[in-house]
C-alpha cells in the first residue's frame, strides 16, 4: 500500500511483528527527522494505519516468515535508518543471526553482542562489571538452585526471566512461602535471575543511541503502573536524573547500540539510582519529547556529531496513551475526561497522526463493545 508523501529526505523503515503500540509512535518522531517512512508489519496493526508513512508492506505474523519478509525488503531497497520496534522480532532475528542483518539490527549481528542485549542476565553481569549500582542478584540455571540463591539474596526478592517486557517476565516473592509459587508462575525455560527487591520509586529513561553514544534522553518516574506494579506506566512524571548518565554510557560502550531504547531504574529515599534493565527496543517516548527526539534522529542521519544531552520536560504528570485510557475505560470512567482535546493531560496524543489515533480508538471501542455484549449475555 503506497501513499503520497515526501519526495526527498532519508529513508527509514519501521518493522514490527508484535501489535504492541510503541511502534506506532515512531512515524511521528521520524516525521520531525524529515524521513520518508516505510512500515513493515502485519495487517491490522495501528502502525499500518499511520498517516505519516509513505507506504506499508504487509508481513506475516509468523516469526520465520517475518524474518524472510524483512530480508526480502532490505535486499530490494536501501534504507538510511531501520527501527526494529518490538522485542518479539528482535528475539526472532537474534536467534537467526546472519551477515545480512548488519545495519538492520541495532547492534552488530554477532553471538556475543546479541546475547548481551537480548539476555537480561548477561546485561546485569556486564553492568555490574562496569561498576553500575544495582540491587544484589544471582543468576540461577535451574530450579534446584532457587532456595540457595534466595538464602543469599534475602526476602523480599524478585524472580526475572532472561526475556520478557512490560512485567511479563517478573515475579515477586515477599516471603519464603511465596518462592515456589512465584517460580511456578514465572516458569522460566532456562536461566533466570534472583534479585533483591528494594522498596523504591520506579523510573525509566528513553534514549537515542548513535553507535553506542547516547545522543539524547529523557527520564520519568512511573507514577502509576497497571494492571500490576511491574507493568508499564499509565502515568509518567518527567524528572531530571543525572545519575542515569553513567548507566547510558555503560550500556552504549558495552553494546554499540544504534537506535531507540530504554533503561529501567529505581531510586531510593536518598536519591541513589539502581540499574534494573536495558530495553533494546522502542520504548514509549512521551508526546512532548517526540519532536526533540525526531530532530536528533535527523541530525544523526545527516552526520552531525553527537552532543549528548538530556531532554528536560516540565515535571507535570503525563497520562500515557493508550494505557491510561484503557485503565480509565475499565475502572474509572471519569478519567476519560483527561483525554479531551487541548488539555495538558492529553499531551501524549499524536494529533498529527490521525490514522494511528483513529485505529487505536477504534480497537478500544470494539473491545468495549465485546465486553458489553458478554456482560449482557451473562445477565
C-alpha positions in Angstrom: 0.0 0.0 0.0 1.6 3.2 -1.2 0.7 6.8 -0.1 1.7 10.2 -1.3 4.4 11.7 0.9 7.8 13.4 0.8 9.9 13.2 -2.3 13.2 13.9 -0.6 14.9 13.1 2.7 16.5 10.0 4.3 14.5 6.7 4.1 13.5 4.9 7.2 12.0 1.5 7.8 9.9 0.7 10.8 9.4 -3.0 11.4 7.1 -4.5 14.0 5.9 -8.1 14.4 4.1 -7.6 17.7 0.9 -5.5 17.7 2.2 -3.5 20.8 1.6 0.2 20.2 5.1 1.7 20.8 5.9 1.1 17.1 3.0 3.3 16.0 4.6 6.3 17.8 7.8 6.1 15.7 6.5 7.6 12.4 5.7 10.8 14.3 9.3 11.1 15.5 10.7 10.2 12.1 8.5 12.9 10.5 10.3 15.5 12.6 13.6 13.9 11.3 12.4 14.7 7.8 12.3 11.0 6.9 10.3 9.1 4.3 8.9 6.2 6.2 8.1 2.7 5.2 6.3 0.4 7.6 6.7 -3.4 7.5 4.1 -5.0 9.8 1.2 -7.4 9.9 -2.1 -6.2 8.5 -4.4 -4.5 11.0 -1.8 -3.1 13.4 -2.1 0.6 14.3 1.3 1.2 12.7 -0.2 0.2 9.3 -2.8 3.0 9.6 -0.3 5.8 10.2 -0.8 8.9 8.1 2.9 9.6 8.4 4.2 6.7 6.4 5.0 6.6 2.7 3.9 3.0 2.3 3.1 0.0 4.3 4.3 -3.5 3.4 2.3 -6.3 5.0 4.3 -9.1 6.6 3.1 -12.4 8.2 2.7 -12.8 12.0 4.8 -16.0 11.9 8.3 -15.2 13.1 10.2 -17.3 10.5 8.2 -15.8 7.6 8.5 -12.3 9.1 12.3 -12.6 9.1 12.3 -13.7 5.5 10.0 -10.8 4.6 12.3 -8.4 6.2 15.3 -9.8 4.3 13.4 -9.5 1.0 12.6 -5.8 1.7 16.1 -4.8 2.7 17.6 -6.7 -0.2 15.4 -4.8 -2.6 15.5 -1.3 -1.1 18.0 0.9 0.6 17.1 2.5 4.0 19.2 5.0 5.9 17.7 4.1 9.3 15.9 0.8 10.3 13.9 0.6 13.5 13.2 -2.9 14.9 10.3 -1.8 17.1 9.5 -4.8 19.3 11.1 -7.5 21.4 9.4 -10.3 19.6 11.1 -9.5 16.3 14.4 -8.8 18.0 14.4 -12.2 19.6 13.4 -13.8 16.2 16.3 -12.1 14.5 18.7 -12.7 17.4 18.1 -16.5 17.1 18.8 -16.5 13.4 21.9 -14.2 13.2 23.3 -13.8 9.7 25.6 -11.3 7.8 22.7 -9.6 6.0 21.5 -8.3 9.4 24.4 -5.9 9.7 22.8 -2.4 9.6 19.4 -4.0 10.1 19.7 -4.9 13.8 20.5 -2.0 16.2 23.7 -3.9 17.2 26.4 -6.0 15.5 25.0 -9.4 14.4 27.5 -11.5 16.4 26.5 -14.0 19.1 28.3 -12.3 21.9 26.7 -8.9 21.4 23.3 -10.4 20.7 23.4 -12.4 23.9 24.4 -9.3 25.9 21.5 -7.3 24.5 18.8 -10.0 24.4 19.6 -11.8 27.7 18.8 -9.8 30.7 21.1 -11.9 32.9 24.1 -11.1 30.7 23.3 -7.4 30.7 23.1 -7.3 34.5 26.5 -9.0 34.7 28.0 -6.5 32.2 26.7 -3.5 34.1 27.8 -5.0 37.4 31.3 -5.4 35.9 31.2 -1.8 34.8 30.5 -0.6 38.3 26.9 0.4 37.8 24.9 0.2 41.0 22.0 -2.3 41.0 20.2 -4.5 43.6 22.1 -7.7 44.5 21.4 -10.6 42.2 22.3 -14.2 41.5 22.0 -16.0 38.2 20.4 -19.4 38.6 20.5 -22.2 36.0 17.7 -24.5 37.3 15.0 -24.8 40.0 17.4 -26.8 42.1 19.4 -23.7 42.8 16.5 -21.5 43.7 16.4 -21.9 47.5 20.2 -21.4 47.8 20.0 -18.2 45.7 17.1 -16.9 47.8 19.0 -17.5 51.0 21.9 -15.5 49.6 19.7 -12.6 48.4 17.2 -12.5 51.2 13.5 -11.5 51.1 11.7 -9.8 49.6 13.1 -10.7 46.2 12.3 -10.8 42.5 12.5 -13.6 40.0 13.3 -12.5 36.5 13.3 -14.4 33.2 16.0 -13.7 30.7 13.4 -12.3 28.3 10.1 -10.5 28.7 8.8 -6.9 28.7 6.0 -5.0 30.4 6.2 -7.0 33.6 5.6 -10.3 31.8 8.9 -11.9 32.9 8.9 -10.7 36.6 7.5 -12.2 39.8 7.9 -11.0 43.4 8.3 -13.3 46.4 7.9 -11.4 49.7 8.5 -14.5 52.0 9.9 -18.0 51.7 6.4 -19.3 51.3 5.9 -17.2 48.2 9.1 -18.5 46.5 7.9 -21.7 44.8 4.5 -20.3 43.7 6.4 -17.3 42.2 8.8 -19.7 40.4 5.9 -21.9 39.1 4.1 -18.8 37.8 7.2 -17.5 36.1 8.0 -20.9 34.6 11.4 -19.9 33.1 12.7 -22.2 30.3 16.3 -21.9 31.4 18.4 -19.4 33.3 16.7 -16.8 35.5 17.7 -14.1 37.9 17.0 -13.9 41.7 17.4 -10.2 42.6 16.9 -8.3 45.9 13.6 -6.3 45.9 14.1 -2.7 47.0 11.2 -0.5 48.1 12.0 2.5 45.9 10.5 4.7 43.2 10.4 3.2 39.7 11.6 5.2 36.8 12.6 4.9 33.2 14.8 6.7 30.7 14.1 6.7 26.9 17.3 7.2 24.9 18.6 7.6 21.3 21.9 5.9 20.8 24.3 6.8 18.0 26.6 3.7 17.6 26.9 3.4 21.3 26.9 7.1 22.1 23.7 8.4 23.9 22.7 11.4 21.8 19.6 12.4 23.8 17.5 11.0 26.6 14.5 11.9 28.8 13.6 10.4 32.1 10.4 10.0 34.2 9.1 8.4 37.3 6.4 5.8 36.8 3.7 7.3 39.0 1.1 4.7 38.2 1.6 1.2 36.8 -1.2 -1.1 35.7 -2.5 -3.8 35.9 0.3 -4.7 38.3 3.1 -2.8 39.9 5.6 -4.3 37.4 3.7 -3.4 34.3 4.2 -0.4 32.0 3.4 3.1 33.4 0.0 4.6 32.9 1.2 8.0 34.2 4.7 9.3 34.0 6.2 12.3 35.7 9.2 13.8 33.9 12.3 14.3 36.0 16.0 15.2 35.5 18.1 12.3 36.8 21.9 13.0 36.5 22.6 9.5 38.0 21.3 7.8 34.9 24.1 9.2 32.6 26.7 6.7 33.7 24.2 3.9 33.0 23.6 5.1 29.5 27.3 5.4 28.7 28.0 1.9 30.1 25.2 0.4 28.1 26.4 2.1 24.9 30.0 1.2 25.5 29.1 -2.5 26.1 26.8 -2.9 23.2 27.5 -0.3 20.5 23.7 0.1 20.3 22.3 2.2 17.5 18.7 3.5 17.7 15.9 3.9 20.2 15.9 2.0 23.5 15.3 2.5 27.2 16.7 1.9 30.7 14.6 1.0 33.7 15.9 2.0 37.1 14.7 2.6 40.7 15.6 5.5 43.1 15.9 5.0 46.8 14.9 7.5 49.5 18.4 9.0 49.5 18.3 9.7 45.7 20.5 6.7 44.9 19.9 5.2 41.5 20.0 1.4 40.7 20.0 -0.1 37.3 17.3 -2.7 36.5 17.4 -3.5 32.8 18.0 -2.3 29.3 15.2 -2.5 26.8 16.8 -2.9 23.3 13.6 -1.8 21.5 11.5 1.3 21.0 10.1 2.4 24.4 7.3 4.9 25.0 8.8 8.4 24.3 6.1 10.7 25.6 4.4 13.2 23.3 6.2 16.4 24.3 9.7 14.7 23.8 9.0 13.2 20.4 9.8 16.4 18.3 13.2 16.7 20.1 14.0 13.0 19.5 12.9 13.3 15.9 15.1 16.3 15.2 18.0 14.5 16.9 17.4 11.5 14.6 17.5 13.8 11.6 20.8 15.3 12.8 22.3 11.9 13.3 21.3 10.8 9.8 22.8 14.0 8.4 26.1 13.1 10.0 26.1 15.8 12.7 28.4 14.6 15.6 26.6 13.6 18.7 26.4 16.2 21.5 24.9 14.1 24.3 22.1 16.0 26.2 19.1 15.4 28.4 15.7 16.4 27.2 14.2 18.0 30.3 10.4 18.3 30.4 8.3 20.2 32.9 7.6 17.9 36.0 3.9 17.7 35.2 2.4 14.2 35.3 1.7 12.9 31.8 -1.0 10.2 31.3 0.3 7.6 28.8 -1.9 6.8 25.8 -3.4 4.3 25.4 -2.5 2.6 28.7 -4.1 5.2 30.9 -7.1 5.5 28.6 -7.7 1.7 28.8 -7.4 1.8 32.6 -10.0 4.6 32.8 -12.3 2.8 30.4 -12.2 -0.3 32.6 -12.2 1.1 36.1 -12.5 4.9 36.3 -14.7 6.5 33.5 -14.2 10.0 35.0 -10.5 9.6 34.0 -11.5 9.7 30.3 -12.1 13.5 30.7 -8.3 13.9 30.9 -8.2 12.9 27.2 -10.3 15.8 25.9 -8.5 17.7 23.1 -6.3 20.7 24.1 -6.0 19.6 27.7 -2.5 19.4 29.2 -3.3 15.8 30.3 -3.7 14.7 26.7 -0.2 15.8 25.7 0.8 12.2 24.9 -1.6 12.0 21.9 -0.2 12.4 18.4 -2.8 14.7 16.9 -0.8 14.9 13.7 -1.2 11.2 13.1 -5.0 10.8 12.9 -4.6 7.4 11.3 -2.9 5.8 14.3 -5.2 7.6 16.8 -8.3 6.5 14.9 -7.2 2.9 14.6 -6.4 2.7 18.3 -9.6 4.3 19.4 -11.5 2.0 17.1 -9.8 -1.0 18.6 -10.7 0.2 22.1 -14.3 0.9 21.1 -14.6 -2.6 19.6 -13.1 -4.2 22.8 -15.5 -2.3 25.0 -18.5 -3.4 22.8 -17.4 -7.0 23.1 -17.2 -6.7 26.9 -20.6 -5.1 26.9 -22.1 -8.0 24.8 -20.5 -10.6 27.1 -21.9 -8.9 30.2 -25.3 -8.6 28.6 -25.4 -12.3 27.8 -24.2 -13.2 31.3 -27.3 -11.4 32.7 
